[in-house]
Amino acid sequence: MTWVYDPLPAPTAFDVRVQRAGPAVAVWLWTLAALVFLMVVVGGATRLTESGLSITEWKPLTGVIPPLSEADWRAEFENYKHIPQYSAVFPDMDLGGFKFIFFWEWSHRLLGRLIGLATLLPLIFFWARGQLPAALKPKLIGVLALGALQGFVGWWMVKSGLTGRVEVAQERLAIHLMLASLTFAVLVWLAASLREKRAAVPAPPRALGVWANIFIVAVLAQIGLGALVAGLRAGRAYNTWPLIDGRFIPPLDQLTLLRPVWRNFVDNLLTVQFQHRMVAYAVLAFALAQALLTRRSAGAGGASRRANALAGLVAAQALIGITTLVLVVPLWAGLLHQAFAMIVLGMAVAHAQALAQAR
């Protein structure tokens, strides 16, 4: 008997697609990340213009069409007049003013619907064509679930401001923003992970990846604290820096004025702004220390350049935050501050993902 070596057949183009996502998938994920970024900025404008309660009903399908006639506009305006915000904040508003705030909230909700479609339809397409690696599929299902959850959380947030108060509950606003930020971070991570792996010589120490992941958590926490500041309009109080109400550290009795004590962390304007300031200092110190540690541990390569860039972005964000505070939160500064927070988060995620991929 003669034995003949019969090698396995070379993988077909279809096999390659299954094992590695193509560039189209990466472009899709980066586009989704950009859309979520835009969603956060529009959401910030909605908050700063007091537009979030202008639409008093949740209509997931029919709500995509704005009022088309004068009668429709007046009916929407009458609905708005029945909630406390109208009489307390905008008692002199006319129909033209209502259309302005309605536009922001409608745009915010429309963008959310577009992101949902931009997630679902390409997911079905790439899945059907076998262009998604098996490991990527459950993660993309998770992204879709996060988007659906965000829609419910958004309405849950809006409902809190329709009765009994003149704005949405700040803790619900924080959850809404943090969920959007988490979705953005996941999308950036997945998109960045599709880059072709480049071996690092030598590979960065594992500790750098651990610290990079902890930094992401710190940035997300700071974004949540910023949402509490926005929800309470705490940025319009104590508009001096570096002192707050004449002191660097306010008296403990003022920081713990409310009972039970835990309420101060979400309801006390002074405490909410103070904790946002202190965590900002901590995040900046963390970023600078990370840059120094990365340089010492990994040399002057790509990891060090990313860590330095991240530290620079955090420093710029701190300056924008100070400017926003001192100027008493003008619209342009508030939006820039929120947008830059997402840029910092995106860079932090890209840095951590590159470290993970290099190992």
Residue pairs with C-beta under 8 A, 6 or more apart in sequence:
11 19
14 130
17 129
17 130
17 131
18 130
18 131
18 133
18 134
19 133
20 133
21 126
21 131
21 132
21 133
21 136
21 194
22 131
24 126
24 131
25 126
25 131
25 132
25 136
25 194
26 191
26 194
26 195
28 122
28 126
29 187
29 190
29 191
29 194
30 187
30 191
31 118
32 115
32 118
32 119
32 143
32 187
33 184
33 187
33 188
33 191
33 346
35 111
35 114
35 115
35 118
36 115
36 180
36 183
36 184
36 187
37 184
37 339
37 342
37 346
38 111
39 108
39 111
39 112
39 115
39 180
40 177
40 180
40 181
40 184
40 338
40 339
40 342
41 335
41 338
41 339
41 342
42 104
42 107
42 108
42 111
43 108
43 176
43 177
43 180
44 230
44 334
44 335
44 338
44 339
45 51
45 104
45 331
45 335
46 52
46 104
46 105
46 108
47 173
47 230
47 231
48 230
48 329
48 331
48 334
48 335
49 100
49 101
49 104
49 331
50 85
50 89
50 90
50 101
50 167
51 100
51 101
51 102
51 103
51 104
51 105
51 108
52 105
52 108
52 157
52 158
52 161
52 167
52 168
53 80
53 83
53 85
53 105
53 158
53 161
53 162
53 167
53 168
54 80
54 98
54 101
54 102
54 104
54 105
54 106
55 63
55 76
55 102
55 105
55 106
55 109
55 158
56 79
56 80
56 82
56 83
56 162
57 63
57 79
58 155
58 158
60 113
60 151
63 106
63 109
64 110
64 113
66 102
66 106
67 73
67 75
67 76
67 102
73 95
73 98
73 99
74 95
76 98
76 102
77 95
77 98
80 86
80 98
81 87
83 161
83 162
83 163
84 163
84 164
84 165
84 166
85 161
85 166
85 167
86 93
88 166
89 166
90 97
109 154
112 147
112 150
112 151
112 154
115 147
116 147
116 148
116 151
119 143
119 144
119 147
120 144
123 140
123 144
126 132
127 137
132 140
136 190
139 186
139 190
140 190
142 186
143 183
143 186
143 187
143 190
146 179
146 182
146 183
146 186
147 183
149 179
150 176
150 179
150 180
150 183
153 172
153 175
153 176
153 179
154 176
156 172
157 168
157 169
157 172
157 173
157 175
157 176
158 168
160 168
160 169
160 172
161 167
161 168
161 169
167 231
167 233
168 231
169 231
170 227
170 228
170 230
170 231
170 232
170 266
170 267
170 272
171 228
171 231
171 266
173 227
173 228
173 230
173 231
174 224
174 225
174 227
174 228
174 231
175 224
176 227
177 223
177 224
177 226
177 227
178 220
178 223
178 224
178 227
181 220
181 223
181 341
181 342
181 345
182 220
184 342
184 345
184 346
185 216
185 220
185 345
185 346
185 349
188 345
188 346
188 349
188 350
188 353
189 349
189 352
189 353
192 349
192 350
192 353
192 354
192 357
193 353
193 357
195 357
197 357
197 358
198 358
199 358
200 301
200 302
200 303
200 358
200 359
203 358
203 359
204 294
204 297
204 298
204 303
204 355
204 358
204 359
205 297
205 298
206 359
207 297
208 293
208 294
208 297
208 298
208 303
208 355
209 352
209 355
209 356
209 359
211 290
211 293
212 290
212 348
212 351
212 352
212 355
213 352
215 283
215 286
215 287
215 290
215 310
215 348
215 352
216 345
216 348
216 349
216 352
218 279
218 282
218 283
218 286
219 283
219 341
219 344
219 345
219 348
220 345
221 279
222 276
222 279
222 280
222 283
222 341
223 341
223 345
225 272
225 275
225 276
225 279
226 276
226 337
226 338
226 341
228 234
228 266
228 272
228 276
229 235
229 272
229 273
229 276
230 334
232 267
232 269
232 272
234 269
234 272
234 273
234 276
235 273
235 324
235 325
235 328
235 329
235 334
236 328
236 329
237 269
237 270
237 273
238 244
238 245
238 269
238 270
238 273
238 325
239 325
239 326
239 327
239 328
240 246
240 326
241 322
241 325
241 326
242 248
244 250
244 270
244 273
244 274
244 277
245 254
245 270
249 274
250 270
250 274
254 270
255 264
255 268
255 270
255 271
255 274
256 264
256 271
257 264
257 268
257 270
258 264
258 267
258 268
264 271
265 271
265 272
265 275
266 272
280 318
280 321
283 314
284 311
284 314
284 315
284 318
287 307
287 310
287 311
287 314
287 315
288 311
290 307
290 310
290 311
291 304
291 307
291 308
291 310
291 311
293 307
294 303
294 304
294 306
294 307
295 304
295 307
295 308
298 304
302 354
303 351
303 354
303 355
303 358
306 347
306 350
306 351
306 354
307 351
309 347
310 344
310 347
310 348
310 351
313 340
313 343
313 344
313 347
314 344
316 340
317 337
317 340
317 341
317 343
317 344
320 333
320 336
320 337
320 340
321 337
323 333
324 330
324 333
324 334
324 336
324 337
327 333
